[in-house]
Amino acid sequence: MAPVFTTVKQLVEENSEQQFLDAAKLLTKFADNIINNPNESKYRKIRLGNPTVESKLLPVVGALECLFEMGFVEDGEFLTLPQNTSLATIREIRSELNKYVQSLEKVNGPSTSQPAALGTPQQSPSSGTQPNPSSQTPVSSTTLPNPLQNKSQQEINQMERSFFTKIESNLVHVLLYEDPRLQQKARLVIPLETQKKEAHDKLEAIKKEDSSALASIDFRDLMLLGLLSWFKNSFFTWVDAPKCDGCGGETSNVGMVEPTPEEIRWQANRVENYKCNQCQRFVRFPRYNHPEKLLETRCGRCGEWANCFTLCCRAVGFEARYVLDWTDHVWTEVYSEVQKRWLHCDPCENVCDKPLLYEAGWGKKLTYVVAFSKDEVQDVSWRYSAKHSEMLSRRNECRESWLVQVIHRLWKAREPRNSPQRNEEMKKRLLTELVEFMTPKSSAGQNLSGRTTGSLAWRLARGETGSQSSSNTEPYIFKLTDKERETKTFHIKYSCARDEYTRISSNGKVTKSYSACVNKQQNIFRKEERDWKMVYLARTEGSATAAISWKFDFSGMEIDRVEICTSSQTFEDGVISWRLCSKNQCAMLTGAPEVKSYSDLSGAEEMTLTAMLSGGKGDVAWQHTQLFRQKMDNSIFHPLDIKVYFK
C-alpha cells in the first residue's frame, strides 16, 4: 500500500484548487528532472529567489514541506538535494501529486495554467514579486485547534486592535535608533578602538585554530561579541530594587507613583516606588524608555538593556532589530554579513546565537516574538521555538490570517523609503529567513548557556568548544605558601554569587572565575537565573554527565583532617556524587550546606576533590544537578569551603 504523505494532503486541503495545481505541477517538474537525470547536479538545486518559486511555492501551504519530505535540505539561498538521497520517496510523492491533479482535472477539465520556465540554478533572481513576509508562519502537518474559536467577533476585533497598537508603537520607537545625534552620543561611551583591537587579535588567534575561519566568521562578528561583553560586564547594571539614595540601604517595593513631567519627557510612563528598609526614605525608580536617557542612567531591567543595546548596535553600524517577546522579555537581533543570517543577541545574559535559550533553557511558553527595525516588522517566533505546534496553540491574541496581512502591509509601506537595491537585499534575506523558519530547530546537543553547534570558528569566537577548549587550559593545582606551612593551615572559599575564590590563609587573596582554580572540568558552566535571582554551576545542556575537580599539592606537609562544605542541590532524579581522594584513600562527601570534618586522608600529602553530575528528567535534566546554588545577592555564604589542618 502506498504511503499517505501528510505534506501532500496538506497541500491539497489547505490551498485553493488553482494554488494546488500550480504548486503540484511545479513540484512534479522538479521530481521529473531529478528522476530522469539523477546524476545532473543542476537539477538538485532550487534557488529560492527564482520568481516562479517565489510566486508558486513560497506562499502555498505545504509546498516547501513537500520538497523537504523529498529530501531537500536548506543551503543558504538554495534548497539542495544531497547526492545520496533515495529516489524512492521522490517517485512516491510525485505519484501522489499526479493522482490528485488527475482527480481534479477529471472534474474541472485540464488546467490552462503552466508553470513558468525555471531556468538553471545559476540564473540571477529577478526582482519579481515581493514575497509576503507573513507567509513565514509555519503550518503543522496536523490540524490544530483554533485558539480563538470561543471568542466573539467583537472580542477578536478588540484584541486585534490592541495587538496592532503594540506593533505600531514599537515600529515608531525603533526610529529613535536612527537619530544621527543619538548614535554619536552612543559612540562616545563605547570604547571602539579597544574593541577593534581585541576583535583583530581574536580573529588572528581563531585563524590559527581553524584555517577556514574567514568563511564562517569575520571581524564584524567578533566586534559584536565584544560589544555584548562590554555592555554586560562594564557598562549596564541590572536593577531589581534601587539602593536608597540617602543612606545606600536596601529598599522594598511599595507600589507605583505618578511620573513627573521630566520623567514623561524621557518616556518613563511607569514609575516604581520603593521605601528604604533602614531610614524609611522613599525612592523613585522611573522605567525610562528613551535610549538617550539610558545612556546616562546605564541601569534597568531587560527592557532598558535591550533598548540601549540596540541603539549601541546601530551606532557602530550593525543592522539591528529590537525583538519583543509577548511573554515578557526583550532582546536584539543583529545581521551577520558573512553568515547571511540574523543572530539572536541578549545583552542581559551576554548570549549570542542561542535562540532556544528561552524555551528549552528557561522553560518559557512562547507565543509571539516580533522583531522591529526601520525597514521591517517580522514575526520571528519560529526562530525561538522547537515546538511550533505547541506554540501555535497558545497564540490566542489575534487571527493568524490577520497577522499575515498586517505584517505584509507594514512591510510594503516601508518599501518606497528604500532604494531598489536595498529592497532586493531585504527580499533575499527574507527568503533565507522563511526557509529557516520552516524546519523547527532541535535543542538536543546544545549548551543553552553556550551553544555547541555552528562552525568551529564561530564556537572558538565565543569560547564554546567544550572539552576541547578546556583541554588547552593549564590545569590548576593549589600549592602551599610559606605562611600556610608556618601556620599549618590551608583555607579557601568559593562564592558562586561573586564567582570568586578567597584564600583566607593567604591574606584574603581573591581569584575571579570558578574555572581559574579548577584542575579538570567537563561539560560544566556557570548559570545565572535572572528570573529567580539564583546562580550555580551546572551541566551543559544535552550532556548526560559532567565532572569537575580541584587538586591540592601539600608536598612536605601531612594532612591531619579536612573540614569541608560542598553545598549542592538536586531535583527530580538528578545525582551529584562528591569524593575527596588521596593516592590511597577516598572519603565520600554529602554535598550538605554545612561544614563537616573528615580524617580519612590523614597522613596524605596531596588530595583531589571531585564532583560527578548525572541524571535528571526531560529537556531540562541539566538543571536538575546544581553545584553551589545560592542567591545572586548573597555575599556572605560560601557554598564551597575547604579548610585543611596539617600534622
Residue, then its C-alpha position, 0 to 999 in steps of 0.5 A: m500500500a502506498p504511503v499517505f504523505t501528510t505534506v501532500k494532503q496538506l497541500v491539497e486541503e489547505n490551498s485553493e484548487q488553482q494554488f494546488l495545481d500550480a504548486a503540484k505541477l511545479l513540484t512534479k517538474f522538479a521530481d521529473n528532472i531529478i528522476n530522469n537525470p539523477n546524476e545532473s547536479k543542476y537539477r538538485k538545486i532550487r534557488l529560492g529567489n527564482p520568481t516562479v518559486e517565489s510566486k508558486l511555492l513560497p506562499v502555498v501551504g505545504a509546498l516547501e514541506c513537500l520538497f523537504e519530505m523529498g529530501f531537500v535540505e536548506d543551503g543558504e539561498f538554495l534548497t539542495l538535494p544531497q547526492n545520496t538521497s533515495l529516489a524512492t520517496i521522490r517517485e512516491i510523492r510525485s505519484e501522489l501529486n499526479k493522482y490528485v491533479q488527475s482527480l481534479e482535472k477529471v472534474n474541472g477539465p485540464s488546467t490552462s495554467q503552466p508553470a513558468a520556465l525555471g531556468t538553471p540554478q545559476q540564473s540571477p533572481s529577478s526582482g519579481t514579486q515581493p514575497n509576503p513576509s507573513s507567509q513565514t508562519p509555519v503550518s503543522s502537518t496536523t490540524l490544530p485547534n483554533p485558539l480563538q474559536n470561543k471568542s466573539q467577533q467583537e472580542i477578536n476585533q478588540m484584541e486585534r486592535s490592541f495587538f496592532t497598537k503594540i506593533e505600531s508603537n514599537l515600529v515608531h520607537v525603533l526610529l529613535y535608533e536612527d537619530p544621527r545625534l543619538q548614535q554619536k552620543a552612543r559612540l562616545v561611551i563605547p570604547l571602539e578602538t579597544q574593541k577593534k583591537e581585541a576583535h583583530d587579535k581574536l580573529e588572528a588567534i581563531k585563524k590559527e585554530d581553524s584555517s577556514a575561519l574567514a568563511s564562517i566568521d569575520f571581524r564584524d562578528l567578533m566586534l559584536l561579541g565584544l560589544l555584548s561583553w562590554f555592555k554586560n560586564s562594564f557598562f549596564t547594571w541590572v536593577d531589581a530594587p534601587k539602593c536608597d539614595g540617602c543612606g545606600g540601604e536596601t529598599s522594598n517595593v511599595g507600589m507605583v507613583e505618578p511620573t513627573p513631567e521630566e520623567i514623561r519627557w524621557q518616556a518613563n510612563r511607569v514609575e516604581n516606588y520603593k521605601c528604604n528598609q533602614c531610614q524609611r526614605f522613599v525612592r523613585f525608580p522611573r522605567y525610562n524608555h528613551p535610549e538617550k536617557l539610558l545612556e546616562t542612567r546605564c541601569g534597568r531591567c531587560g527592557e532598558w538593556a535591550n533598548c540601549f543595546t540596540l541603539c549601541c548596535r546601530a551606532v557602530g553600524f550593525e543592522a539591528r532589530y529590537v525583538l519583543d517577546w509577548t511573554d515578557h522579555v526583550w532582546t536584539e537581533v543583529y545581521s551577520e554579513v558573512q553568515k547571511r543570517w540574523l543572530h539572536c543577541d541578549p545583552c542581559e545574559n551576554v548570549c549570542d546565537k542561542p535562540l532556544l535559550y528561552e524555551a528549552g533553557w528557561g522553560k518559557k511558553l512562547t507565543y509571539v516574538v516580533a522583531f522591529s527595525k526601520d525597514e521591517v516588522q517580522d514575526v520571528s517566533w519560529r526562530y525561538s521555538a522547537k515546538h511550533s505546534e505547541m506554540l501555535s496553540r497558545r497564540n490566542e491574541c489575534r487571527e493568524s490570517w490577520l497577522v499575515q496581512v498586517i505584517h505584509r502591509l507594514w512591510k510594503a509601506r516601508e518599501p518606497r523609503n528604500s532604494p531598489q537595491r536595498n529592497e532586493e537585499m531585504k527580499k533575499r534575506l527574507l527568503t533565507e529567513l522563511v526557509e529557516f523558519m520552516t524546519p523547527k530547530s532541535s535543542a538536543g546537543q546544545n549548551l543553552s548557556g553556550r551553544t555547541t553547534g555552528s562552525l568551529a570558528w564561530r564556537l572558538a569566537r565565543g569560547e564554546t568548544g567544550s572539552q576541547s577548549s578546556s583541554n588547552t587550559e593549564p590545569y590548576i593545582f593549589k600549592l602551599t605558601d610559606k605562611e600556610r606551612e608556618t601556620k599549618t593551615f590551608h583555607i579557601k572559599y568559593s562564592c558562586a554569587r561573586d564567582e570568586y575564590t578567597r584564600i583566607s590563609s593567604n591574606g584574603k587573596v581573591t581569584k575571579s572565575y570558578s574555572a581559574c582554580v579548577n584542575k579538570q572540568q567537563n561539560i560544566f558552566r556557570k548559570e545565572e537565573r535572572d528570573w529567580k535571582m539564583v546562580y550555580l554551576a551546572r551541566t551543559e545542556g544535552s550532556a548526560t554527565a559532567a565532572i569537575s575537580w580541584k587538586f591540592d599539592f601539600s608536598g612536605m606537609e601531612i594532612d591531619r583532617v579536612e573540614i569541608c562544605t560542598s553545598s549542592q542541590t538536586f531535583e527530580d532524579g538528578v545525582i551529584s556524587w562528591r569524593l575527596c581522594s588521596k593516592n590511597q584513600c577516598a572519603m565520600l562527601t554529602g554535598a550538605p550546606e554545612v561544614k563537616s570534618y573528615s580524617d580519612l586522608s590523614g597522613a596524605e600529602e596531596m588530595t583531589l576533590t571531585a564532583m560527578l553530575s548525572g541524571g535528571k528528567g526531560d529537556v531540562a535534566w541539566q538543571h536538575t544537578q546544581l553545584f553551589r546554588q545560592k542567591m545572586d545577592n548573597s555575599i556572605f555564604h560560601p557554598l564551597d569551603i575547604k579548610v585543611y589542618f596539617k600534622 
